[in-house]
Every structure is written in C-alpha cells, then in structure tokens.
Amino acid sequence: MEDRDGNRPAERKRGSGVKRVYDILRDEILELALPPGSPVDEVQLAERFGMSRTPIREALVRLAGEGLVETLPNRSTMVSNIDVLNLNTFFDAITLMYRVTTRLAAENRSAADLDRIRALQATYAQTVAAQDALGMIAVNREFHAAIAKAGRNPYYHSLMVRLLDDGRRLLRLYYQSFDDRLPEQYVHEHEEIIDAIARRDVEAADRLARVHADQIVGQIQRLFATDNRQHPVL
C-alpha cells in the first residue's frame, strides 16, 4: 500500500531513520561530542540506533557531502579534521564573502528579502537568549545565506553557503568561548548590517560586514593560539 506521495511504509520508515541518524550525528559532530578525527563505525551505529547499516550509510553519505565525515582509502569512516594549517585561507575567504554578499544585498535586495532577513534575525536573537548553541549555528547560517541570496549572484550564494557549512564547528568553538552566552553587542552587529542593507548603503554594509567577520575570526584565532600554547602538537 502506498501513501499519497507514492511511498511504501518501509520506504517512509527508512527515510525517517536516515534523517534521525543524520540529525543526531550532525549535532554530535557540531557540538564536538564526536571530536575531529574520531572513528565512525557503521556496525556500532547500527546497534546504537537499532537499524540496518543501509540507512546508516545513507546518513553518512549526507554528512560526507557536508564535509563533516570522510571515508578513508581502507573504507573506514572518520569525523573530518578541522584543517588548522589552512585556517587563515578559510578566514580570508569567508571575510571576503561576508563583505561581497552584504554589499550586493544592499544594492539588490527586495522587500521580501528584507522581511526574510529580519525574520531570521529575530529567530537568531531568540536562540542567543536561550543559549542554544546549535540553534545559533543553524540560524546564523540561514541569516548570512539569505543575505547572499538577496545579492542576486548565485555563484556567490553557493560559495557563501559552502563556507558557512565548513565553518560550523569553528562557530561552535566561538560560541563556546563565551560559554554560549553571546554578548549582546554581537547580536547588534547583525541589526546594524540589516539597517545598512535596508538603507541600500553599500559602503556601510561592506564596512559592517568586515567588522563582523573580523570580530569572529579574531576570537577564533585567539582560541587556537591559546590551544597551541597549551598543546604544542596542534
């Protein structure tokens, strides 16, 4: 028997199982409960979730597509490492994309874009007040992706989303550095960016985006510098 979408019960169950495994593992990786470099065992996961290895593999494929896990030549799977040696390259790229996409949003945004960005900022403020780190990470991604989309350049939007996804664990460390109590001034940085976009003030949008990026990057760089002093192997 099929449902209105033409899916059989077993297919619906498998699909929901894949999503459940994906959601839980993604959150554990972003929370760093599953540390970078740690092994991911399909058999253990199948036992843990009480399902076959097929939905486990499908969930891992999704996570690999987001760069959160990787399959090694011997076919084993591990949580992707954070590429510490190339952090400065990443920081340069995401800072530039913050600036470019925010500039373009100030030039090209529609009223609907502005409504979407403001709605996401309201949700972001709620997650900050709730000290919900995973919520902050998720909504921050959508907020900056919405700004990039408002710029009307699909190439920049695609690159921005990729960088936001790649930076999620770094953002988790950023929030963790404040014990998940993000200072209100940094929430206001989003508000100032929105105001510049709303006024179509391209230069202010660029400047504010750079200040916002520099603040986040600087905080993360200080974290890694401290960690390196404590653990020279890093």
ZILINCOR-V646221 format. One record per residue. N is the residue number from 1. RES is the residue in three letters. PSI is psi as a letter, one per 20 degrees, with the letter a starting at -180 (* if undefined). Layout:
# ZILINCOR-V646221
{{N,RES,PSI} {N,RES,PSI}}
This chain:
# ZILINCOR-V646221
{{1,MET,p} {2,GLU,q} {3,ASP,a} {4,ARG,h} {5,ASP,j} {6,GLY,j} {7,ASN,p} {8,ARG,q} {9,PRO,g} {10,ALA,h} {11,GLU,g} {12,ARG,g} {13,LYS,g} {14,ARG,g} {15,GLY,g} {16,SER,h} {17,GLY,g} {18,VAL,g} {19,LYS,g} {20,ARG,g} {21,VAL,g} {22,TYR,g} {23,ASP,g} {24,ILE,g} {25,LEU,g} {26,ARG,g} {27,ASP,h} {28,GLU,h} {29,ILE,g} {30,LEU,h} {31,GLU,i} {32,LEU,j} {33,ALA,h} {34,LEU,o} {35,PRO,q} {36,PRO,p} {37,GLY,i} {38,SER,q} {39,PRO,q} {40,VAL,o} {41,ASP,o} {42,GLU,g} {43,VAL,g} {44,GLN,h} {45,LEU,h} {46,ALA,g} {47,GLU,g} {48,ARG,g} {49,PHE,i} {50,GLY,l} {51,MET,r} {52,SER,r} {53,ARG,i} {54,THR,g} {55,PRO,h} {56,ILE,g} {57,ARG,g} {58,GLU,g} {59,ALA,h} {60,LEU,h} {61,VAL,g} {62,ARG,g} {63,LEU,h} {64,ALA,h} {65,GLY,h} {66,GLU,j} {67,GLY,j} {68,LEU,h} {69,VAL,r} {70,GLU,q} {71,THR,p} {72,LEU,r} {73,PRO,h} {74,ASN,j} {75,ARG,j} {76,SER,r} {77,THR,q} {78,MET,q} {79,VAL,p} {80,SER,q} {81,ASN,q} {82,ILE,p} {83,ASP,n} {84,VAL,h} {85,LEU,h} {86,ASN,k} {87,LEU,g} {88,ASN,h} {89,THR,g} {90,PHE,g} {91,PHE,g} {92,ASP,g} {93,ALA,g} {94,ILE,h} {95,THR,g} {96,LEU,g} {97,MET,h} {98,TYR,g} {99,ARG,g} {100,VAL,g} {101,THR,h} {102,THR,h} {103,ARG,g} {104,LEU,h} {105,ALA,h} {106,ALA,h} {107,GLU,h} {108,ASN,i} {109,ARG,q} {110,SER,r} {111,ALA,h} {112,ALA,h} {113,ASP,g} {114,LEU,g} {115,ASP,g} {116,ARG,g} {117,ILE,g} {118,ARG,h} {119,ALA,g} {120,LEU,h} {121,GLN,h} {122,ALA,g} {123,THR,h} {124,TYR,g} {125,ALA,h} {126,GLN,g} {127,THR,h} {128,VAL,g} {129,ALA,h} {130,ALA,i} {131,GLN,l} {132,ASP,n} {133,ALA,g} {134,LEU,h} {135,GLY,g} {136,MET,g} {137,ILE,g} {138,ALA,g} {139,VAL,h} {140,ASN,g} {141,ARG,g} {142,GLU,h} {143,PHE,g} {144,HIS,h} {145,ALA,h} {146,ALA,h} {147,ILE,g} {148,ALA,g} {149,LYS,h} {150,ALA,h} {151,GLY,i} {152,ARG,k} {153,ASN,o} {154,PRO,h} {155,TYR,g} {156,TYR,h} {157,HIS,g} {158,SER,g} {159,LEU,g} {160,MET,g} {161,VAL,g} {162,ARG,g} {163,LEU,g} {164,LEU,g} {165,ASP,g} {166,ASP,h} {167,GLY,j} {168,ARG,h} {169,ARG,h} {170,LEU,h} {171,LEU,h} {172,ARG,g} {173,LEU,h} {174,TYR,g} {175,TYR,h} {176,GLN,h} {177,SER,i} {178,PHE,j} {179,ASP,k} {180,ASP,j} {181,ARG,m} {182,LEU,p} {183,PRO,q} {184,GLU,h} {185,GLN,h} {186,TYR,h} {187,VAL,h} {188,HIS,h} {189,GLU,h} {190,HIS,g} {191,GLU,g} {192,GLU,h} {193,ILE,g} {194,ILE,g} {195,ASP,g} {196,ALA,g} {197,ILE,g} {198,ALA,h} {199,ARG,i} {200,ARG,k} {201,ASP,n} {202,VAL,g} {203,GLU,h} {204,ALA,h} {205,ALA,g} {206,ASP,g} {207,ARG,g} {208,LEU,h} {209,ALA,h} {210,ARG,g} {211,VAL,g} {212,HIS,g} {213,ALA,g} {214,ASP,h} {215,GLN,g} {216,ILE,g} {217,VAL,g} {218,GLY,g} {219,GLN,g} {220,ILE,h} {221,GLN,h} {222,ARG,h} {223,LEU,g} {224,PHE,h} {225,ALA,g} {226,THR,g} {227,ASP,h} {228,ASN,h} {229,ARG,h} {230,GLN,h} {231,HIS,n} {232,PRO,h} {233,VAL,h} {234,LEU,*}}
